[in-house]
Amino acid sequence: MKTKLNAGELALVSSTLFGLFFGAGNLIFPVHLGQLAGANAFWALLGFIVSAVGLPILGVVVIGATHSSGLQELSSRISPRYAKIFTALLYLTIGPFFAIPRTATTSFAIGVEPLVSEASAKSVALLVFTAVFFAAALFFSLRPSGIVTWIGKILNPIFLVFLAILVVAALWNPATSVANVTPDATYQSGVFFKGLLDGYNTMDGIASLAFGIVIINVITSAGITDERAIARSTLKAGVFAGLLMAFIYVLITIVGVQSRGLFETSENGGIALAQISSHYLGNAGALVLALTITFACFKTAIGLITACGQAFEPLLKGKISYNTLVTIFSVFSFLMANVGLTALIAYAIPMLMLLYPLAISLILLALVDVYVSVPRIVYVCVTLGAAIGAIFDFIKTLPWGIDVSWAGSFLPMFDLGLGWIVPAGIGAVIGAVLFALNGSKRVHA
């Protein structure tokens, strides 16, 4: 029986995992973080890497280590009903509501919009571009068995080549040094935690719970069926993919900081990348950046549409087929994409502030559960505690603004966007005490 991937197979699985993760937000958010953090970029980047690299890799490893068939089974450790609701919300967030539309809007904002001079023509151009983008993504999503070939062997290497051209050009002739750039007012203090929350925007932390089963399926298709061997292979692939992601984040962030020697802070990272590529590569820069972004976003769109289709088919008990689901998700994402990039980012933040604490709690509990038996009551109490804090963070970040600053008086770290941590910790203690008093049984769905 085969117990491990050979070097070529491991490289392919790692490349596929990297390709699934590294999409729209992974390019636009680090460069914008660099512009904002300036001389404080090191600590901001460290926080960013924790949530945008460390957490996603842990999420993938958890699916492999717990031998779960996916997010719904894993979150059933809290309750079956909660599992259905949480799974649906998470997939809709990383799917047709926010992440999938963002792949197209980012590609358009960076690669096509700068070429359209008339404001009135931009909406038409966005409509046409997103229609073609999602038609192509749907074509590949209807053929999920080829995801390793398309993403791991073709799209990902092409993307890395174009990204390397852009990054090397920018770093070869820096406009200023990192130490000379004054941080934005929002990055003067609590910089690590600000970077940590910025990492939420990539959505990779919650997406990891969806991509985990995709990677496990790739590993099993290579002939590995032993559960421990699958877990080890998942960990290795995660580490290699994570190291590559972290390395690229460092480079892109430095490029963002140094760009402040040329430009003012941009409205979003997409605009910043367009300015940087145009400066360093001239007319060719627009083409290089357009291809870089489009390949990055396109491969992620395929992965997300596929993952959502595979998740909702069993969630809906097969009442709607996979092919119908991915078609629906593609059409809905096309409609959402025409809202625009900045608007999508603004509306996604509250959902991320709600879902991330729940996902982080689940990942950490499941990791502990691999080594030490965790009672269901602890899962429930920790999740309730995290949800209480997360709801206030959700309300605080709504675009129309609701003042809940008073919550900071009883939620430590609320001002940092981490008001859920202490309630979750209290929930763990309460759950452990209740288990000890009542002799509750550890039951997994």
C-alpha positions in Angstrom: 0.0 0.0 0.0 1.3 3.4 -0.9 2.1 5.5 2.2 3.6 8.8 0.8 3.7 11.0 -2.2 6.9 11.1 -4.3 8.6 14.4 -4.8 6.8 15.2 -8.0 3.4 14.4 -6.6 4.1 16.4 -3.5 5.2 19.4 -5.6 2.0 19.1 -7.7 -0.3 18.9 -4.6 1.5 21.8 -3.0 1.2 23.8 -6.2 -2.5 23.0 -6.4 -3.1 24.1 -2.8 -1.2 27.3 -3.4 -3.1 27.9 -6.6 -6.4 27.5 -4.8 -5.5 29.9 -2.1 -3.5 32.6 -4.0 -6.0 34.7 -5.8 -7.5 38.2 -5.9 -7.1 39.3 -2.2 -3.6 37.7 -1.9 -2.3 40.3 -4.3 -4.3 43.4 -3.6 -4.3 43.4 0.2 -0.5 42.9 0.9 0.5 45.8 -1.4 -2.1 48.0 0.2 -1.0 46.9 3.6 2.6 48.0 2.7 1.4 51.4 1.6 -0.5 52.0 4.8 2.0 50.4 7.3 5.1 52.1 5.9 8.0 51.8 8.3 5.9 49.6 10.5 5.4 47.0 7.8 7.3 44.3 9.6 4.9 43.9 12.4 1.9 44.4 10.2 3.2 41.8 7.8 3.8 39.4 10.7 0.2 39.6 11.8 -1.0 39.3 8.2 1.0 36.1 7.7 -0.4 34.6 10.9 -4.0 34.9 9.7 -3.4 34.7 5.9 -0.8 31.8 6.0 -0.7 30.1 9.3 -4.5 29.8 9.8 -5.3 28.5 6.3 -2.6 25.8 6.6 -4.0 24.8 10.0 -7.5 24.6 8.5 -6.3 22.2 5.7 -4.3 20.1 8.2 -7.3 19.9 10.5 -9.5 18.4 7.8 -6.8 15.8 7.1 -5.9 15.1 10.7 -9.5 14.6 11.9 -10.3 12.4 8.9 -13.4 14.6 8.3 -15.3 14.4 5.0 -15.5 18.1 5.0 -16.6 21.2 6.9 -20.1 20.0 7.7 -18.9 16.8 9.4 -16.3 18.7 11.3 -18.6 21.4 12.5 -21.2 18.8 13.5 -19.1 18.3 16.6 -21.0 21.4 17.8 -24.4 20.3 16.5 -25.9 19.0 13.2 -28.1 22.1 12.8 -25.3 24.5 13.5 -23.1 22.6 11.0 -25.7 23.1 8.2 -26.0 26.9 9.0 -22.3 27.5 9.4 -21.4 25.5 6.4 -23.9 27.4 4.2 -22.8 30.8 5.5 -19.1 30.0 5.0 -19.5 28.7 1.5 -21.8 31.5 0.4 -19.2 34.0 1.8 -16.2 32.5 0.0 -18.5 31.7 -2.9 -21.1 33.7 -4.8 -21.7 36.5 -2.3 -18.1 37.9 -2.0 -15.0 35.9 -2.9 -16.0 34.5 -6.3 -17.3 37.9 -7.6 -14.1 39.5 -6.3 -11.9 37.4 -8.5 -13.6 38.9 -11.5 -13.8 42.5 -10.2 -10.1 42.5 -9.2 -9.1 41.2 -12.7 -11.1 43.9 -14.3 -10.0 46.8 -12.0 -6.4 46.1 -12.6 -6.2 44.6 -16.0 -9.0 46.2 -18.0 -10.3 49.3 -16.3 -7.1 51.4 -16.8 -7.5 50.9 -20.6 -11.1 52.3 -20.6 -10.9 56.1 -20.7 -14.6 57.0 -20.7 -16.4 56.6 -17.4 -19.7 55.7 -19.1 -18.0 52.8 -20.9 -16.6 51.2 -17.8 -19.8 49.7 -16.7 -20.3 48.1 -20.1 -16.8 46.9 -20.1 -17.2 45.3 -16.6 -20.4 43.6 -17.8 -18.7 42.1 -20.9 -15.5 41.1 -19.0 -17.3 39.4 -16.1 -19.6 37.5 -18.5 -16.6 36.1 -20.4 -14.7 35.4 -17.1 -17.5 33.4 -15.5 -18.4 31.6 -18.7 -14.9 30.3 -18.8 -14.8 29.5 -15.1 -18.0 27.6 -15.4 -16.6 25.6 -18.3 -13.7 24.3 -16.2 -15.9 23.9 -13.0 -18.2 21.5 -14.9 -15.1 19.3 -15.3 -13.8 19.1 -11.7 -11.7 16.0 -12.3 -9.2 18.2 -14.2 -8.6 20.7 -11.4 -5.1 19.4 -10.6 -4.0 19.7 -14.2 -5.5 23.1 -14.8 -4.5 24.8 -11.6 -1.4 22.9 -10.4 0.3 22.3 -13.8 -0.9 25.1 -16.1 -2.4 28.2 -14.5 -0.3 28.4 -11.4 3.1 28.3 -13.1 2.0 30.9 -15.7 0.8 33.1 -12.9 4.1 32.8 -11.0 6.2 33.7 -14.1 4.2 37.0 -14.6 4.3 37.8 -10.9 8.0 37.4 -10.8 8.5 39.8 -13.7 6.5 42.5 -11.9 8.1 42.0 -8.5 11.7 41.8 -9.7 11.2 45.0 -11.8 9.9 46.9 -8.8 12.5 45.6 -6.3 15.4 46.1 -8.7 15.0 49.9 -8.7 13.2 50.9 -5.4 11.7 54.4 -5.2 12.5 54.7 -1.5 13.5 52.6 1.5 11.0 51.1 3.9 12.3 53.1 6.8 11.6 56.4 5.1 7.8 55.8 4.7 5.6 57.3 7.4 2.9 54.9 8.5 -0.7 55.8 8.1 -2.5 57.0 11.2 -4.3 53.6 11.5 -0.9 51.8 11.6 0.7 53.9 14.3 -0.2 51.5 17.1 -1.5 48.0 17.5 0.2 47.3 14.2 0.5 43.5 14.6 -3.3 43.1 15.3 -4.2 45.5 12.5 -2.2 43.2 10.1 -3.8 40.2 11.7 -7.3 41.5 10.8 -6.1 42.6 7.3 -5.3 38.9 6.8 -9.0 38.1 7.2 -9.6 39.9 3.9 -7.9 37.2 1.9 -10.7 34.8 3.2 -8.1 32.0 3.1 -8.6 31.1 6.8 -12.2 30.2 6.2 -11.7 28.9 2.7 -9.2 26.4 4.1 -12.0 24.5 5.7 -13.5 24.2 2.2 -10.3 23.5 0.3 -9.1 20.8 2.8 -11.3 18.1 1.3 -10.4 19.1 -2.2 -6.7 18.5 -1.4 -7.5 15.2 0.4 -9.3 14.0 -2.7 -6.2 14.9 -4.8 -4.0 12.9 -2.4 -6.2 9.9 -2.4 -6.4 10.0 -6.2 -2.6 9.6 -6.1 -3.1 6.2 -4.4 -2.8 7.0 -0.7 -5.7 5.7 1.3 -4.3 5.3 4.8 -5.7 8.0 7.1 -2.4 8.8 8.8 -0.6 8.9 5.5 -3.2 11.3 4.1 -2.8 13.5 7.2 1.0 13.6 6.8 0.8 14.3 3.1 -1.7 17.1 3.8 0.7 18.7 6.4 3.6 18.5 4.0 1.7 20.1 1.1 0.4 22.7 3.5 3.8 23.7 4.8 5.3 24.0 1.3 2.3 26.0 0.0 2.5 28.2 3.1 6.2 29.0 2.8 5.6 30.0 -0.9 2.7 32.2 0.1 4.6 33.9 3.0 7.6 34.5 0.7 5.4 36.2 -1.9 3.6 38.3 0.7 6.9 39.6 2.0 8.0 40.7 -1.5 4.6 42.2 -2.4 4.4 44.1 0.8 7.9 45.6 0.3 6.9 46.7 -3.2 3.8 48.4 -1.7 5.9 50.3 0.9 8.4 51.4 -1.6 5.7 52.6 -4.0 5.0 55.4 -1.5 8.1 57.1 -2.9 6.2 57.5 -6.1 2.5 57.6 -5.3 0.0 58.5 -2.6 -1.8 55.8 -0.8 -4.4 54.3 -3.1 -8.0 53.5 -2.5 -7.3 49.8 -2.8 -4.5 47.5 -3.6 -5.7 46.9 -7.2 -5.2 50.6 -8.1 -1.7 50.5 -6.4 -0.6 47.5 -8.4 -1.8 49.2 -11.6 0.3 52.3 -10.8 3.3 50.3 -9.9 3.3 48.1 -13.0 2.8 51.1 -15.2 5.7 53.0 -13.7 8.3 50.1 -13.8 7.2 48.3 -17.0 5.7 51.1 -19.0 3.1 50.1 -21.6 4.1 46.5 -21.2 3.3 46.8 -17.5 -0.4 46.9 -18.1 -0.3 43.7 -20.1 2.0 41.9 -17.6 -0.2 42.9 -14.6 -3.4 42.1 -16.5 -2.1 38.6 -17.2 -0.8 38.1 -13.6 -4.0 39.1 -12.0 -6.3 37.3 -14.4 -4.5 34.0 -14.0 -4.3 34.4 -10.2 -8.0 35.2 -10.0 -9.2 32.7 -12.6 -7.7 29.7 -11.0 -9.1 30.7 -7.6 -12.6 31.2 -9.2 -12.5 27.7 -10.6 -11.5 26.3 -7.2 -14.2 28.2 -5.3 -17.0 27.4 -7.7 -16.0 23.7 -7.6 -15.8 23.7 -3.8 -19.2 25.4 -3.4 -20.8 23.0 -5.8 -19.4 19.9 -4.1 -20.4 21.3 -0.7 -24.0 22.3 -1.5 -24.9 19.1 -3.4 -24.9 16.9 -0.2 -26.1 19.8 2.0 -29.2 19.9 -0.2 -29.3 16.1 -0.1 -28.8 15.8 -3.9 -32.0 17.7 -4.7 -30.0 20.0 -7.0 -27.2 18.4 -9.1 -23.6 19.6 -9.0 -23.8 20.9 -12.6 -26.9 22.9 -11.8 -25.3 24.3 -8.6 -22.1 25.5 -10.3 -24.1 27.1 -13.0 -26.3 29.0 -10.5 -23.2 30.1 -8.5 -21.5 31.3 -11.7 -24.5 33.3 -12.8 -25.0 34.8 -9.4 -21.3 35.7 -9.1 -21.5 37.4 -12.4 -24.4 39.6 -11.1 -22.6 40.4 -7.9 -19.3 41.2 -9.6 -21.0 44.2 -11.3 -21.3 45.9 -7.9 -17.6 46.8 -8.1 -14.4 45.9 -6.2 -14.4 48.6 -3.5 -18.1 47.9 -2.6 -17.5 44.1 -2.4 -14.6 44.6 0.0 -16.7 46.9 2.2 -19.6 44.5 2.5 -17.4 41.4 2.9 -15.6 42.7 6.0 -18.6 42.4 8.5 -19.2 38.8 7.4 -15.5 38.0 7.8 -15.6 39.5 11.3 -18.5 37.2 12.1 -17.2 34.0 10.5 -13.5 34.1 11.3 -13.8 33.8 15.1 -16.1 30.8 14.6 -13.7 29.2 12.1 -10.7 29.8 14.3 -12.4 28.4 17.4 -13.4 25.3 15.4 -9.9 24.8 13.9 -8.1 25.1 17.3 -10.6 22.9 19.1 -10.3 20.2 16.4 -6.5 20.4 16.6 -6.6 19.8 20.3 -9.1 17.0 19.8 -6.6 15.1 17.7 -4.4 14.7 20.8 -6.8 15.2 23.8 -10.4 14.2 23.8 -12.6 17.4 23.7 -16.2 17.0 25.0 -19.0 18.3 22.8 -20.1 20.7 25.6 -16.7 22.5 25.3 -17.2 22.9 21.5 -20.6 24.4 22.2 -19.6 26.8 24.9 -16.5 28.0 23.1 -18.5 28.6 19.9 -21.2 30.5 21.9 -18.6 32.7 23.5 -16.9 33.4 20.2 -20.2 34.2 18.6 -21.1 36.7 21.3 -18.0 38.7 20.7 -18.1 38.2 16.9 -21.6 39.6 16.6 -20.4 43.0 18.1 -17.4 43.0 15.7 -19.9 42.3 12.9 -22.1 45.2 13.8 -19.2 47.6 14.3 -17.9 47.0 10.8 -21.2 47.3 8.9 -20.8 49.9 6.1 -23.6 52.1 7.3 -22.0 52.4 10.8 -23.7 51.5 14.1 -22.0 52.7 17.3 -21.3 49.8 19.6 -18.2 51.3 21.2 -19.8 50.7 24.6 -19.1 47.0 24.1 -15.5 47.7 24.7 -16.3 48.2 28.4 -16.9 44.4 28.8 -15.2 42.9 25.8 -11.3 43.1 26.2 -9.5 43.7 22.9 -12.8 44.9 21.3 -11.0 48.0 19.9 -8.5 45.7 18.2 -11.3 43.7 16.5 -10.6 40.7 18.7 -13.4 41.0 21.2 -14.4 37.4 20.8 -11.2 35.9 22.3 -11.9 36.3 26.0 -15.6 35.2 25.7 -14.3 32.1 23.8 -11.8 31.4 26.5 -14.5 31.8 29.2 -16.6 29.4 27.2 -13.8 26.8 27.3 -13.6 27.0 31.1 -17.4 26.8 31.5 -17.6 23.9 29.1 -14.9 22.0 31.0 -16.6 22.6 34.3 -20.0 21.5 33.0 -18.4 18.4 31.6 -16.7 17.6 34.9 -19.9 18.2 36.9 -22.4 16.4 34.6 -20.1 13.7 33.2 -21.1 14.7 29.6 -20.0 12.4 26.9 -17.8 13.4 24.0 -20.0 12.8 21.0 -19.2 13.6 17.4 -21.8 13.7 14.7 
